[in-house]
Each structure stands twice: as structure tokens, then as C-alpha cells.
């Protein structure tokens, strides 16, 4: 089975509003975002967002339909790829945790081709103090780390027809900028910045190179 690849220049809001067609087929949707956006998880409370700070920074606030914490996206700073998998596909897994693994393995193979040594997390979701607020603070099944730091985050939305795996590989990790857009107790902020600095890292390769490698390694 082949993958239909579509690359779009669009806002984060426009891209997240895109619906998976029915019947679904294998597809790789690549988003080149037109501006910075704070992308919230489906269940993340609005009260945690500092709307005034976001407006002052020119950052759009968007909610995705998949779970997890916030991701700060900006042009040229993230490789954003959504992988659509129809429900009857041979790669489909009913177990939600196991369903992520082929996605992480494709990203890991792409990174390995480019000289990086990645690991795919195969255990349960690992949470910490900040993972409900910040996607890259925790680590879930299928997500990819390098030297213990998360470089590729993956979330998933499932329907009866398909799964949509939303993937982000970061070229720049600036947790202080993301935290500045959230409502935090001022006494928490310095500790949060120190802790988050250590949990994630830039992917360390060119994003266009990584995209080309990922498309080669999609099963």
C-alpha cells in the first residue's frame, strides 16, 4: 500500500480543522505553518493559557483533536506530519498504546539513516509535574528520544474509520518561550524552565532531510 503525500502551507487552525475523509486511505499530511501557534491538547484546560501573553507575542491559540499537552509551533522550527491510517489497514492495532509503535519506528529509522541514534519508547505513558501542560515534558508509547531526550512527539485521534497520528519533530527547544504563554505561579516558573530544559532536545538534522527520510521509511 502506498502513502498519498500532501504538503500544505497553512495556519495551525486551518490544518487542525481538516477532517479525515471517509472512506479513509493511507496519507501523510505535512504542514508548513504560516505563523506561530500554541497548539493545545483536546482536554487541556483553557484556564492554563495566558491569552494576553499569547496576543502580545503574536501567537495563535489552537486546540487539536488529539490528546496531550501544548506544543509551540513556528515556521521552520518543527517538522509537523500527520499520518492517516484507515481502520482496516494491516498496520492498525486495536490496543491504543501499541498503535503508536509503527509510527515511532518509522521516525527512528529516518533518524538512523541520517546518522542519529534514536530510541522508541515502548512502555506506558510516563508523566511528570509538567506533562499535562507541555507535550514534550512526558513520554508516551512510540515517541522518540535521543540520548534520553524527546525529539519526536506523537498524539492520536481515532474514529471508527481511521486513526490520525499527529507528529512533531522539533528543530528548536525553548521551554521558557512556551511557559511564558501559560498561566503559572511566578514561583514555579524558574524550576519549570530548568526541568523542561532537560527532557527534550532539537532533533539535530535538517527538517527537509528528515521529511524525505521519513517518507522513505513509512511501511
N, C-alpha and C positions, 0 to 999 in steps of 0.2 A: 504494500500500500504506500502511496506517495503522499507527501505533505504539500498542501497548497500554501504558498508563502505570500503574504500581503504586507507591505511596509507603508505605514501612513504617517504623515505629518499632521498632528492634531493636538488639541488640548487634552489634558488628562481627563477632564469631564466628558468630552466627546468620546474618547476611547473607552472609558468605563461604561458609558451608556450603550455601547454597541452590544447587540443581542446575538447569541449563538443561533444560527439558522437551524430550522428543522425541516427535513432531516439533516443532522449534523454530519460532517466529514472531517477527516484529519486536516488541521490547518495550523499554521504558525503565523500569528499576527504580531508584527513588530511596530512599536510606537516610538516615533521620534517626537517627543513632546515639544510644543511650541513655547512653553513658559514654565516657570517653577510652580510646583504644586505640592501641597501636603495631602497625601492620599491616606485616608483613614480606613481601618478595617470595618467590616459590616456591623459589628456590635460595639465599636468603640464609642464611649460617651462624648457627645458634643461639648459637654462641660469641661473636658480636659483640654480643649483647644482655645488658645488666646487669639480671638478673631481680630482684635485691634493690632496685635503684633503681626499677624499674617497680612493684614491690609497694608500696614506700614512697609512691610518687606516686599509687597507686590506678589505674594504667594497665594495662589488659588487654593481653596479648601475643597476637597473632593472625597466622596465616600465610594469605596469599591464594594462589590457584592460578595467578595470572599473575605475570610476572617483574618485575624492577626492585628498587629499594631500598625502605627503610622510609618509611612515611607515618605521621605522628602525626595522628590524627583526634580531634575533640572536638565535643560538641554546639554548634551554632551557629557553628563555625569552619571548616567545609568543606561545599561542595556536592558530594555523592557520588552519582553517577549511573552505573549500569551499562547499557550498550546491548547488547542481544542481537540478533544478525543471523543468520538461517538461511543455510546454506551455498549454497543455490540462489538467493539474493536477487540482484537486479541490482547492488546495491552491493558484493557480495562480490568480493574480489581475492585471487588465489592468492599473489601476492607479499606477504609479511608486512609489509614496510615500507610499501608502497603502500596496504595495507588500512586504515591508520590515518588516511589523509588526509581522507576524508569526515567522520570524527568531528571532527577538528580544525577543519575548515571550518565545521561546524555551530556549534561553540563560538565561533569567531571572528565569525560572522555575528550570534550572540546578543550578544556584547560590543559589536560595532559598532552594533547597534540601540540599545544603552544609552549610547552616546557615548564608548566606549573605542576606541582604535586598536590592534588586535591584529595579530600576525604568526603564521602557521602554519609550523612548521619542516618543510621538505620534503626535507632532506638526510638523511644517515646519522646513526646514533646518535653523539652527542658525549659522550664520557666524560671524567671528571677524577678527581682523587685520591679524592673522596668519593662519586662516583655509585653505586658498588656498595653503599654503606651507606645513602644518603639519596636517595630518588626525585627530589626537586626539585633535586638538585645537578647532574644531567645533563640533556640534552635529546634527545628521540627524535622520529622521524617523527610528524607530526600534532600534536605538543604545541604549546601556545600560549604566546607571550610577549607582554609589553607593555613597551616601552622596553628591550628586551633581557633582561628578567627573566621567568622562567617563572611563569605563573599557573594553568595547567591541565596536570596530568599525566595520562597515559593509559597503561594497560597492557592486555595482551590475552591471553586464553586461547582457543585454537582446538581444536575437535574436528572429527570428520567431519560432525557435524550442524550446528554453529553456531560463531560467534565471540562472545565476551563481552568487550566493551571496558569496562574499569573506569576511570572518570574522576573526578578530584578537582580542584575549583577552590577555592583557599584564600582565606578571608577574613582570615586572620591568619598571619603567618610569623614563627615564633620558633625559629630553628635551635638556640639554646642549650638550649631545653627538650627538643628531640629528641635532641641529642647527649648530654644528661645521662642518657639511658636506654640508651646504648651503652657498650660496653667500649672505652675509648680510652686510649692512653698519655696521662697528665696533661700532658705537654709538648706534645702535639698539639692539645689542646682549644682554646686561645686562637686559634691560627691557623685551625683548622677553623671556629670561630664567625665569624671575620672573612671568610673566603672564602665561606661559605654565606650570609651576610647579603646578599651582592651578587648572588646567582644567581637568587633568586626574590623574589616580592612578593605582597601581597594583591591580589585581583582588582579591588578598588576599586568594586564595585557591590553592591547588596543581593542576597543569595543567592536569595531568593524571586523577585525580579525576573529574575535571571539564569536560574533554572529555567524560568520562564514563557517567556522569550525563546528559550531553547534548544529547548524543545518546539515552538515555532512554526517553528524553522529546521531541524528534523530533515527530511531529504529524503524 
